[in-house]
Amino acid sequence: MEGTSLFDLPEGMQVSQIQITEQGLVVEVIATSPTSRCPACSALSDSIHCHYRRVLCDIPCVGRRVQLWMTVRKFTCRNPLCERKVSLSGSRPL
């Protein structure tokens, strides 16, 4: 079924890989939105400051550990009047 996903992710997030290991299940998710809004001033930015990974662990499923690896980005706010210079993207849609 095209357009259907195992996970209901917000717009701008995509499952990049699912791995079954000896230790458990690893689901890798990446942020794909090319822009993000500053939470302080709402200015739109396409200037990526950095990438980093968040690892979320859940209780075992069928005796196996479940992990969600999220690669998210921080964007630089380009509004010279804004006090917040870096904002997080990837944990919620615009």
MODELLER restraints for C-alpha pairs under 7 A, 6 or more apart:
rsr = mdl.restraints
at = mdl.atoms
rsr.add(forms.Gaussian(group=physical.xy_distance, feature=features.Distance(at['CA:10:A'], at['CA:92:A']), mean=6.89, stdev=0.5))
rsr.add(forms.Gaussian(group=physical.xy_distance, feature=features.Distance(at['CA:10:A'], at['CA:93:A']), mean=5.94, stdev=0.5))
rsr.add(forms.Gaussian(group=physical.xy_distance, feature=features.Distance(at['CA:11:A'], at['CA:93:A']), mean=5.85, stdev=0.5))
rsr.add(forms.Gaussian(group=physical.xy_distance, feature=features.Distance(at['CA:12:A'], at['CA:31:A']), mean=5.70, stdev=0.5))
rsr.add(forms.Gaussian(group=physical.xy_distance, feature=features.Distance(at['CA:12:A'], at['CA:32:A']), mean=4.89, stdev=0.5))
rsr.add(forms.Gaussian(group=physical.xy_distance, feature=features.Distance(at['CA:12:A'], at['CA:33:A']), mean=4.45, stdev=0.5))
rsr.add(forms.Gaussian(group=physical.xy_distance, feature=features.Distance(at['CA:12:A'], at['CA:93:A']), mean=6.42, stdev=0.5))
rsr.add(forms.Gaussian(group=physical.xy_distance, feature=features.Distance(at['CA:13:A'], at['CA:29:A']), mean=6.68, stdev=0.5))
rsr.add(forms.Gaussian(group=physical.xy_distance, feature=features.Distance(at['CA:13:A'], at['CA:30:A']), mean=5.71, stdev=0.5))
rsr.add(forms.Gaussian(group=physical.xy_distance, feature=features.Distance(at['CA:13:A'], at['CA:31:A']), mean=4.59, stdev=0.5))
rsr.add(forms.Gaussian(group=physical.xy_distance, feature=features.Distance(at['CA:13:A'], at['CA:32:A']), mean=5.65, stdev=0.5))
rsr.add(forms.Gaussian(group=physical.xy_distance, feature=features.Distance(at['CA:13:A'], at['CA:90:A']), mean=6.74, stdev=0.5))
rsr.add(forms.Gaussian(group=physical.xy_distance, feature=features.Distance(at['CA:14:A'], at['CA:29:A']), mean=5.47, stdev=0.5))
rsr.add(forms.Gaussian(group=physical.xy_distance, feature=features.Distance(at['CA:14:A'], at['CA:30:A']), mean=5.44, stdev=0.5))
rsr.add(forms.Gaussian(group=physical.xy_distance, feature=features.Distance(at['CA:14:A'], at['CA:31:A']), mean=6.50, stdev=0.5))
rsr.add(forms.Gaussian(group=physical.xy_distance, feature=features.Distance(at['CA:14:A'], at['CA:32:A']), mean=6.82, stdev=0.5))
rsr.add(forms.Gaussian(group=physical.xy_distance, feature=features.Distance(at['CA:15:A'], at['CA:28:A']), mean=5.84, stdev=0.5))
rsr.add(forms.Gaussian(group=physical.xy_distance, feature=features.Distance(at['CA:15:A'], at['CA:29:A']), mean=4.36, stdev=0.5))
rsr.add(forms.Gaussian(group=physical.xy_distance, feature=features.Distance(at['CA:15:A'], at['CA:30:A']), mean=6.45, stdev=0.5))
rsr.add(forms.Gaussian(group=physical.xy_distance, feature=features.Distance(at['CA:16:A'], at['CA:28:A']), mean=5.56, stdev=0.5))
rsr.add(forms.Gaussian(group=physical.xy_distance, feature=features.Distance(at['CA:16:A'], at['CA:29:A']), mean=5.50, stdev=0.5))
rsr.add(forms.Gaussian(group=physical.xy_distance, feature=features.Distance(at['CA:16:A'], at['CA:30:A']), mean=6.44, stdev=0.5))
rsr.add(forms.Gaussian(group=physical.xy_distance, feature=features.Distance(at['CA:17:A'], at['CA:27:A']), mean=6.05, stdev=0.5))
rsr.add(forms.Gaussian(group=physical.xy_distance, feature=features.Distance(at['CA:17:A'], at['CA:28:A']), mean=5.09, stdev=0.5))
rsr.add(forms.Gaussian(group=physical.xy_distance, feature=features.Distance(at['CA:18:A'], at['CA:26:A']), mean=5.77, stdev=0.5))
rsr.add(forms.Gaussian(group=physical.xy_distance, feature=features.Distance(at['CA:18:A'], at['CA:27:A']), mean=4.56, stdev=0.5))
rsr.add(forms.Gaussian(group=physical.xy_distance, feature=features.Distance(at['CA:18:A'], at['CA:28:A']), mean=6.18, stdev=0.5))
rsr.add(forms.Gaussian(group=physical.xy_distance, feature=features.Distance(at['CA:19:A'], at['CA:25:A']), mean=5.87, stdev=0.5))
rsr.add(forms.Gaussian(group=physical.xy_distance, feature=features.Distance(at['CA:19:A'], at['CA:26:A']), mean=5.08, stdev=0.5))
rsr.add(forms.Gaussian(group=physical.xy_distance, feature=features.Distance(at['CA:19:A'], at['CA:27:A']), mean=6.46, stdev=0.5))
rsr.add(forms.Gaussian(group=physical.xy_distance, feature=features.Distance(at['CA:20:A'], at['CA:26:A']), mean=6.43, stdev=0.5))
rsr.add(forms.Gaussian(group=physical.xy_distance, feature=features.Distance(at['CA:23:A'], at['CA:64:A']), mean=6.29, stdev=0.5))
rsr.add(forms.Gaussian(group=physical.xy_distance, feature=features.Distance(at['CA:23:A'], at['CA:65:A']), mean=6.19, stdev=0.5))
rsr.add(forms.Gaussian(group=physical.xy_distance, feature=features.Distance(at['CA:24:A'], at['CA:64:A']), mean=4.41, stdev=0.5))
rsr.add(forms.Gaussian(group=physical.xy_distance, feature=features.Distance(at['CA:24:A'], at['CA:65:A']), mean=4.40, stdev=0.5))
rsr.add(forms.Gaussian(group=physical.xy_distance, feature=features.Distance(at['CA:24:A'], at['CA:66:A']), mean=5.75, stdev=0.5))
rsr.add(forms.Gaussian(group=physical.xy_distance, feature=features.Distance(at['CA:25:A'], at['CA:64:A']), mean=6.82, stdev=0.5))
rsr.add(forms.Gaussian(group=physical.xy_distance, feature=features.Distance(at['CA:25:A'], at['CA:65:A']), mean=6.19, stdev=0.5))
rsr.add(forms.Gaussian(group=physical.xy_distance, feature=features.Distance(at['CA:25:A'], at['CA:66:A']), mean=4.85, stdev=0.5))
rsr.add(forms.Gaussian(group=physical.xy_distance, feature=features.Distance(at['CA:25:A'], at['CA:67:A']), mean=6.24, stdev=0.5))
rsr.add(forms.Gaussian(group=physical.xy_distance, feature=features.Distance(at['CA:26:A'], at['CA:66:A']), mean=6.08, stdev=0.5))
rsr.add(forms.Gaussian(group=physical.xy_distance, feature=features.Distance(at['CA:26:A'], at['CA:67:A']), mean=4.85, stdev=0.5))
rsr.add(forms.Gaussian(group=physical.xy_distance, feature=features.Distance(at['CA:26:A'], at['CA:68:A']), mean=5.93, stdev=0.5))
rsr.add(forms.Gaussian(group=physical.xy_distance, feature=features.Distance(at['CA:27:A'], at['CA:67:A']), mean=6.31, stdev=0.5))
rsr.add(forms.Gaussian(group=physical.xy_distance, feature=features.Distance(at['CA:27:A'], at['CA:68:A']), mean=4.93, stdev=0.5))
rsr.add(forms.Gaussian(group=physical.xy_distance, feature=features.Distance(at['CA:27:A'], at['CA:69:A']), mean=6.09, stdev=0.5))
rsr.add(forms.Gaussian(group=physical.xy_distance, feature=features.Distance(at['CA:28:A'], at['CA:68:A']), mean=6.00, stdev=0.5))
rsr.add(forms.Gaussian(group=physical.xy_distance, feature=features.Distance(at['CA:28:A'], at['CA:69:A']), mean=4.69, stdev=0.5))
rsr.add(forms.Gaussian(group=physical.xy_distance, feature=features.Distance(at['CA:28:A'], at['CA:70:A']), mean=5.99, stdev=0.5))
rsr.add(forms.Gaussian(group=physical.xy_distance, feature=features.Distance(at['CA:29:A'], at['CA:69:A']), mean=6.07, stdev=0.5))
rsr.add(forms.Gaussian(group=physical.xy_distance, feature=features.Distance(at['CA:29:A'], at['CA:70:A']), mean=4.78, stdev=0.5))
rsr.add(forms.Gaussian(group=physical.xy_distance, feature=features.Distance(at['CA:29:A'], at['CA:71:A']), mean=6.29, stdev=0.5))
rsr.add(forms.Gaussian(group=physical.xy_distance, feature=features.Distance(at['CA:30:A'], at['CA:70:A']), mean=5.73, stdev=0.5))
rsr.add(forms.Gaussian(group=physical.xy_distance, feature=features.Distance(at['CA:30:A'], at['CA:71:A']), mean=4.78, stdev=0.5))
rsr.add(forms.Gaussian(group=physical.xy_distance, feature=features.Distance(at['CA:30:A'], at['CA:72:A']), mean=6.31, stdev=0.5))
rsr.add(forms.Gaussian(group=physical.xy_distance, feature=features.Distance(at['CA:31:A'], at['CA:71:A']), mean=6.36, stdev=0.5))
rsr.add(forms.Gaussian(group=physical.xy_distance, feature=features.Distance(at['CA:31:A'], at['CA:72:A']), mean=5.42, stdev=0.5))
rsr.add(forms.Gaussian(group=physical.xy_distance, feature=features.Distance(at['CA:31:A'], at['CA:90:A']), mean=4.95, stdev=0.5))
rsr.add(forms.Gaussian(group=physical.xy_distance, feature=features.Distance(at['CA:34:A'], at['CA:46:A']), mean=6.04, stdev=0.5))
rsr.add(forms.Gaussian(group=physical.xy_distance, feature=features.Distance(at['CA:35:A'], at['CA:44:A']), mean=6.61, stdev=0.5))
rsr.add(forms.Gaussian(group=physical.xy_distance, feature=features.Distance(at['CA:35:A'], at['CA:45:A']), mean=5.42, stdev=0.5))
rsr.add(forms.Gaussian(group=physical.xy_distance, feature=features.Distance(at['CA:35:A'], at['CA:46:A']), mean=4.51, stdev=0.5))
rsr.add(forms.Gaussian(group=physical.xy_distance, feature=features.Distance(at['CA:36:A'], at['CA:44:A']), mean=5.71, stdev=0.5))
rsr.add(forms.Gaussian(group=physical.xy_distance, feature=features.Distance(at['CA:36:A'], at['CA:45:A']), mean=5.56, stdev=0.5))
rsr.add(forms.Gaussian(group=physical.xy_distance, feature=features.Distance(at['CA:36:A'], at['CA:46:A']), mean=6.76, stdev=0.5))
rsr.add(forms.Gaussian(group=physical.xy_distance, feature=features.Distance(at['CA:36:A'], at['CA:75:A']), mean=6.86, stdev=0.5))
rsr.add(forms.Gaussian(group=physical.xy_distance, feature=features.Distance(at['CA:36:A'], at['CA:89:A']), mean=6.07, stdev=0.5))
rsr.add(forms.Gaussian(group=physical.xy_distance, feature=features.Distance(at['CA:36:A'], at['CA:94:A']), mean=6.33, stdev=0.5))
rsr.add(forms.Gaussian(group=physical.xy_distance, feature=features.Distance(at['CA:37:A'], at['CA:43:A']), mean=5.39, stdev=0.5))
rsr.add(forms.Gaussian(group=physical.xy_distance, feature=features.Distance(at['CA:37:A'], at['CA:44:A']), mean=4.48, stdev=0.5))
rsr.add(forms.Gaussian(group=physical.xy_distance, feature=features.Distance(at['CA:37:A'], at['CA:45:A']), mean=6.24, stdev=0.5))
rsr.add(forms.Gaussian(group=physical.xy_distance, feature=features.Distance(at['CA:37:A'], at['CA:94:A']), mean=6.54, stdev=0.5))
rsr.add(forms.Gaussian(group=physical.xy_distance, feature=features.Distance(at['CA:38:A'], at['CA:44:A']), mean=6.55, stdev=0.5))
rsr.add(forms.Gaussian(group=physical.xy_distance, feature=features.Distance(at['CA:38:A'], at['CA:77:A']), mean=6.17, stdev=0.5))
rsr.add(forms.Gaussian(group=physical.xy_distance, feature=features.Distance(at['CA:38:A'], at['CA:87:A']), mean=5.78, stdev=0.5))
rsr.add(forms.Gaussian(group=physical.xy_distance, feature=features.Distance(at['CA:39:A'], at['CA:87:A']), mean=6.93, stdev=0.5))
rsr.add(forms.Gaussian(group=physical.xy_distance, feature=features.Distance(at['CA:40:A'], at['CA:84:A']), mean=6.57, stdev=0.5))
rsr.add(forms.Gaussian(group=physical.xy_distance, feature=features.Distance(at['CA:41:A'], at['CA:82:A']), mean=6.34, stdev=0.5))
rsr.add(forms.Gaussian(group=physical.xy_distance, feature=features.Distance(at['CA:43:A'], at['CA:77:A']), mean=6.97, stdev=0.5))
rsr.add(forms.Gaussian(group=physical.xy_distance, feature=features.Distance(at['CA:43:A'], at['CA:79:A']), mean=6.60, stdev=0.5))
rsr.add(forms.Gaussian(group=physical.xy_distance, feature=features.Distance(at['CA:45:A'], at['CA:75:A']), mean=6.64, stdev=0.5))
rsr.add(forms.Gaussian(group=physical.xy_distance, feature=features.Distance(at['CA:45:A'], at['CA:76:A']), mean=6.80, stdev=0.5))
rsr.add(forms.Gaussian(group=physical.xy_distance, feature=features.Distance(at['CA:45:A'], at['CA:77:A']), mean=6.10, stdev=0.5))
rsr.add(forms.Gaussian(group=physical.xy_distance, feature=features.Distance(at['CA:45:A'], at['CA:78:A']), mean=6.73, stdev=0.5))
rsr.add(forms.Gaussian(group=physical.xy_distance, feature=features.Distance(at['CA:46:A'], at['CA:75:A']), mean=6.93, stdev=0.5))
rsr.add(forms.Gaussian(group=physical.xy_distance, feature=features.Distance(at['CA:47:A'], at['CA:75:A']), mean=5.51, stdev=0.5))
rsr.add(forms.Gaussian(group=physical.xy_distance, feature=features.Distance(at['CA:47:A'], at['CA:76:A']), mean=5.52, stdev=0.5))
rsr.add(forms.Gaussian(group=physical.xy_distance, feature=features.Distance(at['CA:48:A'], at['CA:73:A']), mean=6.76, stdev=0.5))
rsr.add(forms.Gaussian(group=physical.xy_distance, feature=features.Distance(at['CA:48:A'], at['CA:74:A']), mean=5.96, stdev=0.5))
rsr.add(forms.Gaussian(group=physical.xy_distance, feature=features.Distance(at['CA:48:A'], at['CA:75:A']), mean=4.36, stdev=0.5))
rsr.add(forms.Gaussian(group=physical.xy_distance, feature=features.Distance(at['CA:48:A'], at['CA:76:A']), mean=6.12, stdev=0.5))
rsr.add(forms.Gaussian(group=physical.xy_distance, feature=features.Distance(at['CA:49:A'], at['CA:74:A']), mean=5.27, stdev=0.5))
rsr.add(forms.Gaussian(group=physical.xy_distance, feature=features.Distance(at['CA:49:A'], at['CA:75:A']), mean=4.91, stdev=0.5))
rsr.add(forms.Gaussian(group=physical.xy_distance, feature=features.Distance(at['CA:49:A'], at['CA:76:A']), mean=5.46, stdev=0.5))
rsr.add(forms.Gaussian(group=physical.xy_distance, feature=features.Distance(at['CA:50:A'], at['CA:73:A']), mean=5.68, stdev=0.5))
rsr.add(forms.Gaussian(group=physical.xy_distance, feature=features.Distance(at['CA:50:A'], at['CA:74:A']), mean=5.39, stdev=0.5))
rsr.add(forms.Gaussian(group=physical.xy_distance, feature=features.Distance(at['CA:51:A'], at['CA:71:A']), mean=6.74, stdev=0.5))
rsr.add(forms.Gaussian(group=physical.xy_distance, feature=features.Distance(at['CA:51:A'], at['CA:72:A']), mean=5.74, stdev=0.5))
rsr.add(forms.Gaussian(group=physical.xy_distance, feature=features.Distance(at['CA:51:A'], at['CA:73:A']), mean=4.39, stdev=0.5))
rsr.add(forms.Gaussian(group=physical.xy_distance, feature=features.Distance(at['CA:51:A'], at['CA:74:A']), mean=6.43, stdev=0.5))
rsr.add(forms.Gaussian(group=physical.xy_distance, feature=features.Distance(at['CA:52:A'], at['CA:71:A']), mean=5.61, stdev=0.5))
rsr.add(forms.Gaussian(group=physical.xy_distance, feature=features.Distance(at['CA:52:A'], at['CA:72:A']), mean=5.68, stdev=0.5))
rsr.add(forms.Gaussian(group=physical.xy_distance, feature=features.Distance(at['CA:52:A'], at['CA:73:A']), mean=6.37, stdev=0.5))
rsr.add(forms.Gaussian(group=physical.xy_distance, feature=features.Distance(at['CA:53:A'], at['CA:69:A']), mean=6.56, stdev=0.5))
rsr.add(forms.Gaussian(group=physical.xy_distance, feature=features.Distance(at['CA:53:A'], at['CA:70:A']), mean=5.43, stdev=0.5))
rsr.add(forms.Gaussian(group=physical.xy_distance, feature=features.Distance(at['CA:53:A'], at['CA:71:A']), mean=4.37, stdev=0.5))
rsr.add(forms.Gaussian(group=physical.xy_distance, feature=features.Distance(at['CA:53:A'], at['CA:72:A']), mean=6.21, stdev=0.5))
rsr.add(forms.Gaussian(group=physical.xy_distance, feature=features.Distance(at['CA:54:A'], at['CA:69:A']), mean=5.82, stdev=0.5))
rsr.add(forms.Gaussian(group=physical.xy_distance, feature=features.Distance(at['CA:54:A'], at['CA:70:A']), mean=5.10, stdev=0.5))
rsr.add(forms.Gaussian(group=physical.xy_distance, feature=features.Distance(at['CA:54:A'], at['CA:71:A']), mean=6.43, stdev=0.5))
rsr.add(forms.Gaussian(group=physical.xy_distance, feature=features.Distance(at['CA:55:A'], at['CA:67:A']), mean=6.77, stdev=0.5))
rsr.add(forms.Gaussian(group=physical.xy_distance, feature=features.Distance(at['CA:55:A'], at['CA:68:A']), mean=5.76, stdev=0.5))
rsr.add(forms.Gaussian(group=physical.xy_distance, feature=features.Distance(at['CA:55:A'], at['CA:69:A']), mean=4.65, stdev=0.5))
rsr.add(forms.Gaussian(group=physical.xy_distance, feature=features.Distance(at['CA:55:A'], at['CA:70:A']), mean=6.36, stdev=0.5))
rsr.add(forms.Gaussian(group=physical.xy_distance, feature=features.Distance(at['CA:56:A'], at['CA:67:A']), mean=5.65, stdev=0.5))
rsr.add(forms.Gaussian(group=physical.xy_distance, feature=features.Distance(at['CA:56:A'], at['CA:68:A']), mean=5.03, stdev=0.5))
rsr.add(forms.Gaussian(group=physical.xy_distance, feature=features.Distance(at['CA:56:A'], at['CA:69:A']), mean=6.45, stdev=0.5))
rsr.add(forms.Gaussian(group=physical.xy_distance, feature=features.Distance(at['CA:57:A'], at['CA:66:A']), mean=5.90, stdev=0.5))
rsr.add(forms.Gaussian(group=physical.xy_distance, feature=features.Distance(at['CA:57:A'], at['CA:67:A']), mean=4.52, stdev=0.5))
rsr.add(forms.Gaussian(group=physical.xy_distance, feature=features.Distance(at['CA:57:A'], at['CA:68:A']), mean=6.37, stdev=0.5))
rsr.add(forms.Gaussian(group=physical.xy_distance, feature=features.Distance(at['CA:58:A'], at['CA:66:A']), mean=5.44, stdev=0.5))
rsr.add(forms.Gaussian(group=physical.xy_distance, feature=features.Distance(at['CA:58:A'], at['CA:67:A']), mean=6.35, stdev=0.5))
rsr.add(forms.Gaussian(group=physical.xy_distance, feature=features.Distance(at['CA:59:A'], at['CA:65:A']), mean=6.53, stdev=0.5))
rsr.add(forms.Gaussian(group=physical.xy_distance, feature=features.Distance(at['CA:59:A'], at['CA:66:A']), mean=6.70, stdev=0.5))
rsr.add(forms.Gaussian(group=physical.xy_distance, feature=features.Distance(at['CA:60:A'], at['CA:66:A']), mean=5.91, stdev=0.5))
rsr.add(forms.Gaussian(group=physical.xy_distance, feature=features.Distance(at['CA:72:A'], at['CA:89:A']), mean=6.19, stdev=0.5))
rsr.add(forms.Gaussian(group=physical.xy_distance, feature=features.Distance(at['CA:72:A'], at['CA:90:A']), mean=4.89, stdev=0.5))
rsr.add(forms.Gaussian(group=physical.xy_distance, feature=features.Distance(at['CA:73:A'], at['CA:88:A']), mean=6.10, stdev=0.5))
rsr.add(forms.Gaussian(group=physical.xy_distance, feature=features.Distance(at['CA:73:A'], at['CA:89:A']), mean=5.29, stdev=0.5))
rsr.add(forms.Gaussian(group=physical.xy_distance, feature=features.Distance(at['CA:73:A'], at['CA:90:A']), mean=6.34, stdev=0.5))
rsr.add(forms.Gaussian(group=physical.xy_distance, feature=features.Distance(at['CA:74:A'], at['CA:86:A']), mean=6.26, stdev=0.5))
rsr.add(forms.Gaussian(group=physical.xy_distance, feature=features.Distance(at['CA:74:A'], at['CA:87:A']), mean=5.33, stdev=0.5))
rsr.add(forms.Gaussian(group=physical.xy_distance, feature=features.Distance(at['CA:74:A'], at['CA:88:A']), mean=4.37, stdev=0.5))
rsr.add(forms.Gaussian(group=physical.xy_distance, feature=features.Distance(at['CA:74:A'], at['CA:89:A']), mean=5.63, stdev=0.5))
rsr.add(forms.Gaussian(group=physical.xy_distance, feature=features.Distance(at['CA:75:A'], at['CA:86:A']), mean=5.54, stdev=0.5))
rsr.add(forms.Gaussian(group=physical.xy_distance, feature=features.Distance(at['CA:75:A'], at['CA:87:A']), mean=5.26, stdev=0.5))
rsr.add(forms.Gaussian(group=physical.xy_distance, feature=features.Distance(at['CA:75:A'], at['CA:88:A']), mean=6.31, stdev=0.5))
rsr.add(forms.Gaussian(group=physical.xy_distance, feature=features.Distance(at['CA:75:A'], at['CA:89:A']), mean=6.90, stdev=0.5))
rsr.add(forms.Gaussian(group=physical.xy_distance, feature=features.Distance(at['CA:76:A'], at['CA:85:A']), mean=5.57, stdev=0.5))
rsr.add(forms.Gaussian(group=physical.xy_distance, feature=features.Distance(at['CA:76:A'], at['CA:86:A']), mean=4.50, stdev=0.5))
rsr.add(forms.Gaussian(group=physical.xy_distance, feature=features.Distance(at['CA:76:A'], at['CA:87:A']), mean=6.40, stdev=0.5))
rsr.add(forms.Gaussian(group=physical.xy_distance, feature=features.Distance(at['CA:77:A'], at['CA:84:A']), mean=6.93, stdev=0.5))
rsr.add(forms.Gaussian(group=physical.xy_distance, feature=features.Distance(at['CA:77:A'], at['CA:85:A']), mean=4.87, stdev=0.5))
rsr.add(forms.Gaussian(group=physical.xy_distance, feature=features.Distance(at['CA:77:A'], at['CA:86:A']), mean=5.71, stdev=0.5))
rsr.add(forms.Gaussian(group=physical.xy_distance, feature=features.Distance(at['CA:77:A'], at['CA:87:A']), mean=6.97, stdev=0.5))
